């Protein structure tokens, strides 16, 4: 096949055939199609979209480029969760051991930070010794033995997506709905799941800030999952402010441990329970949401969720002592308080700006070769609507040096906004539930 002809057709809004998409995925994965041609085709997709047949074929071809997880009949129902990414979004770190502690197997494949958003793998690697590069066989064994694994994508799982994702990151083609849907679902459908829950972020700190685009992405992925025998549900959750308080890798692990002991921030607690209940319903563990929520609360209060996290950490080479002694996590040498300059109401704590400040501190990557500093970050206890007095501490910066402190403080000047009048309500924490049957507003 002549690749420039395929690019031209897609650029003109025409559909490629199933055989043509399979050829493209095989050729690019094998290195027979150069990056510049694939980048041109991706941009044509951004501009012209994919029809349903094209989207399904692309997803299936990427999934088929690698192996699939296989489990014995004795393994409990397997349900995973995927987030479209946010600031302070440590839900996966809490949810995986929590849901596993009540009898659902969770083969969690996660990613690294992208742009202003944090990555679950970077957070987990703040734990001394924690390995996220398990082989497919080792991942399956661990899920069979302890009910959960928290790993990254390898060349064994959807390698076509792994290569395409890296190219999309540097060609401004990340936030195209069909490409996002195919990327996410090709990995998740390779996990041998009995169900999938999607956490679609909306608001200032999300990749798709607008409600209509979030709903469109949710519906697209749900259709892909349902048509391939994987029941899929999505919740739309707020990302106009950071989730929880901590933003930064080691800081978020410490907050996750608090949450696993039932002592975390209330917004994080509520999102974890909402997503966890959906996972239990898909697994058939509970028949109604109230019973599922009660089961999850009990697992947090009893310490079973924290114990399961310690099992996962130990199984993957990490130091489980961090569960009881979070001071063993990396710590930044400089800690500075950011104080309110005037009394009033907190109008905004803009997630995107705070995420960018964490990246500037070294807690994320500005280039693909950057090394993450796990210790740095920003803690933002203030929430929109809070009433504060002059000199109240509304954020705390954890930095490597004085230059980093100054950068973060300047970013907080833009991100944290205080006014004299009571502000409008922020976005609802969980606003919509999307299933194959349609969209349900929860507010």
N, C-alpha and C positions, 0 to 999 in steps of 0.2 A: 504493500500500500504506500501511496505517496503522502507523507505527513503534511506538507504544505497545502495540499488539496483539502485535507480534512480540516485544517485550521481555517482555510478560506471559507469552507462551507459553514462551519460553526459561526464564524464571524458574521456571515450573512443571515444568521438565524435559522439555518437548516439543521435537521437532526442527523446525527451519525447513527449508523446501524449498530446492532449488538455486536456483530463480528468486528466492526471497526473500533468500538470502545475496548473490547477484549484485547485487540491487537495493540492499541495504544498503551494499556496498562502493562501488558507483557513486555513490550519493547522498552518502555521507560524503566521498569524494574530491572531488566537485564542490562541496562546501560546502552542499549542500541538506539535510543532516542535522546538527543542532547537536551540539556536544561532549557536552552533558549527556545526550542520548539515547544516543549511542554509548557513553558511560561506563557508563550503566545496563545496556546490552546486554553490554558486556565483563564487568561484574561478574556478570551472570547466567551467562555462560559459565564464569567462575571457579568459581561455585557448582555448576553443573549439567553442565559439560563439553560436548563435541561428539561426535556419533557419527562413524563413519568417512566417511560421505558428506558430512556437514557440513564436516568438517575438510578433505577434499579440495577441496570447492567453494570454501571460504574461501581456501585456498592458491592455487588456480587463478585466482580472481577478483582477488586482490591482485597476482599475477604479471601478469595480463592488463591491469592498470591502467596499465602503461607499456610500454616497448619491451624487446626482447631483444637481447643481444649477438649479432652475426653475424660469422663469420670465413670466410675463403677455405679451399679444400681444402688449401692448402700449410701451414696452421698445424698445429703438432704437437698431440698429444692435450692436452686442456685439463682440468686437475684443480685444484680449490680445496680449501681447508681452512677450517673454522669452529670457533672456540672459544666455549664458553658463558661465558667471562670469568673472570678471576682477578686475583691480586695478583702483580706481577712477571712476568706472562705476556707475554713478548716473543717467543713462538714464531713468530708470523706474520712478524715482521720478519726473522727468520733463515731461516725455511722458504721464503718466496717466492723470494728470489734463489738459495737453495741448489738447490731443485728446478728452477727455470728454467735453472740453469747446467748441468744434465745432460739437457736436452732436453724438458722438460715445460712447456707454456704454463700460466701461473698468472694468471688475471684476478681478482685478490683485491679483493673489496669488503669493507671493514672498517667498524667503528663507533667511536664515541667512548666515553669513560669513562661508567660508569653505577653510581651508588651508590658502593660502596667499591672497585669494580674499575677498572682502568686501561683506556684505549682505544687501539687501534693508531693511529688517526688523530691523536690528541693527541700520541702519541710521535713519529710521523713529522714532525709540524709543529714539533718541537723542533729539527729540522735547518733552518738558515737558508734561507729561500726555498722549501722543499718545498711543492708544491701537491698537494692531495688532491681538488680539485674539477674534475677533468677531465671533459669532455663524454663522452657514450657513444661518439661517433665517434672522439674522440682516444684514449680508452682502448683501443678495438679496434685502432686503428693501432699503438699502442705495444706491445700484446701481439703483434701480427703482426711488428713490427720487432725487438724485443729479448726477447720471450718472457714478459714479466710487466708488470703494472701494479698499483699499490697505491693504491686510491682509496676515496672515500666514496660512499654512496648519494646519488643526485641525483633530481630530479623525473622523470628519464627512466626510472629503474629502480624498479619497484614503488612508485609514489608513494603508493598507498593504505597500504602498510606504513609508509612514512616518517611519514605523518600519524598513523596508529594507534599507532606506537611512541612518539611524543612524548606522546600521550594516556595510554598505559599507564604511562609513567614517573611520571606525577603522579596516578594513580588506584589505585595499589597492585594493579595487574593484570599486573605484569611476569612473575612466576614461574609462571603457569598453563601447564601443559604443552601443551595444544592451541594456545594463543596464541603461545607460544614457537616451537613447531614450524612453524606457518603463517608466522610472521614470518620466521624464518631461511630456510625452504625457498622462499618466494616470491621472495626475492632471489637465492638461489643457483641456482634453476632458470631464472632470467632470464639467466644468464651463458653459456648454451650449452655446458655442461660435458659432458665424457665420464666424469666421476667426481667424487665428493665425499668427503672425509674429515672426520669430526666429532671434536672434542676435547671430551668431556663432563667437566667438572670435578666433583669430589666433595670433601667435607670442609668444614671451618669457613669457608673463604673463598669457597665456591661459592654460586651462586644456588640450586642444588638440592643441599644438603649430603648428603642421604640416598642411599645406594646404589640403593635400589629406584626412587626417582624419577628418578635419572640414567639407569638402564637403561630405564625407561619412555619417557623423552624420546628416547633413542637409537633405540629400536625404532620409535617413532612417526615420526621423521624419516626413518629408513631405509625404512620402508614408503612414505612419500610420494615419496622419491627413486626407488625401484625401480619403482613403478607409473607413473612419468613418464619412464622411460628413462634415469635417471641412477643408475648403480651407486653405492651409498653404504655406507661402513664407518664405525664409530665405535670410538674407544678411550676408556676411562674413565681419567682421570689425577688425581693427587693435588693438592688445593688446601687441605690442612690447614696448610700452611706456604707462604711465598712460593716461587715458582719462580725458581731462580737466586738472586742476591744483591740486585740493584738493584731498587728500587721507586720509580718516579718517572720522568717522561718522558725528559729528556735523559740521566739516569743509565742508563735502560734501553737507549737507543740506543747509548751507549758500550759497555755490556755485550754488546749484540747484535753490534757490530763485532768485539769480542774473539772471540765465538762463531764468527763467519764466518771468522775466521782460525784456528779450531780451538783457541782458548785459553779458552773459556768454562767456567762451572761445570758439574760433571759431571751434575747432575740436569737442567739445561737441555739439555745435549748428548744425554742419553739420550731425553728426550721428543721432541726435534727428529728424532732418527734413527728413532724408532718411528713417528711420524706421516709423516715423509718416505718411509719404506719403503712404507707403505700407499699413498701417492700414486703412487709409481713402479709398484707392482703394478697399480693401477687403470688407469694409463696404458699398461700393457703394455711398459714399458721393461725390466723384469726379471721373470723367472718365479718367483723365490723371494726371501724376505725377506733372507736372508744376502747374496745378490748385490746387492740394492738398498742394504743398509746399507753394504757395501763401496764402492759407487759414491758414496754420499753422503759417506762419510769422506774419500775421495780428493778430492772437490770442495772440502771444507773445508781439508784439508791443503795442497792445491796453490795455494790462493788464488783459484780460479775463482769460488767463491761470493761472496767479497768483491768481486771485479771486477764481477760481475753486479749486486751491490747498488749499486756506484758508478754503473753504467749507469742503473739505475732512478732513483737520486737526481738525476743530471744531466738525464735525460729529463723529470723532473717539476719542474725549476726549482730544485732544491736544490744545495747546495755539496758536491760530492763530496770536497772536501779533508778533510771530517770523518772519512773512512775512515782516513786516515793521521794526522790531527791531531784527535783527539777533544776536545782543549782548546778547539776552535772552537765547541763546543756551549755553550749557556747554562750558567753556573755560579753557584751560590748563594754569597752573600757570607759566610755563617756556616757553619762545619762543626764539629760537636761529636761527640765519641766517647761512646758509651754503654758502660759497663764493668760486668762482673759484680761483684755485691756480696758474693758468697760462692763458694767452690769447689763444684763438683758437676757433674751432668749437665744438659744442656739438655733439658727435658721438652717444651717447646712454644715455637713462634714463631708465634703465632696470626695467620693471614693476614688475616682480616676486620678485626681491630683495627689491624694495621699499615696496611692499605689505608685505613681511616678516618683514621688519623693523617696519611697522605700527602694526603688530601683537605683536612684541616684546615690543613695547611701551605700550601695553595693549588695543590696538584698535581692536584686534581680539582674538580668542580663541586658546590656545595651548592644552588645554584639554577640554572635554565636559562640565566640571563644572566651567570653568573660567567665571568671570564676565567681561563684556565689559566696558572699560573706554571710554565714548562717546566723551570726549574732546580732546584726543590726536590724533596725525596724522602728516602728512608731506605734505606741499604744494610745488609743483614742477612747477614753471612757465617756466622753461627752456624746450625746445623741441629739438629733434634731428635736426641738421642743423643750429641752432642758432649760431651766432657769438658773443662771450662773451669776455670781458676784464678781466684782473686779478682783483680780489676782487669784481667782480659783484656778486650780490645775485642770486643764481641759485636754491636754495631750502630753505624752512623755516621749522624748526622742532617745533612741539607743544608737550611738554612733561610734565609728572607729576613731575619728579625729575631729578637731575643731572645725575643719572645713565642712565635714559632713553635717555637723550640728547646725552650722549657719545655713546650709542648703535646705535642710529639713525645716528649720524654723521659718525660712522665707516661704517655703511651700505651704506651710500651715497657715501663714498669713492669708493666702489665697483660698485655701480649702475650708477653713473654719470661719463661718460667718455668723455674727451676732447682731441682733437688732433689738430695738426697744419694744416692738409689738410682738404679740404671740403669733408665731408663724402658722401657715397652713400645715395640715397633717402631711407627713412624708408618705411615700408609697406604702401601701399595705405590705406587711412582711411576706405573706403568701396570698396572692391575689386571684389566681386562676388555676383550675385543674382541667387538664386536657386529656381526653381518651379517644379511642376510635369512634365513640359515639358523639363527640363534639366537645365544646368548650363550656365549662361551668364557672361562673364568677363566684368567688368565695367571700366577697365583701358586700 
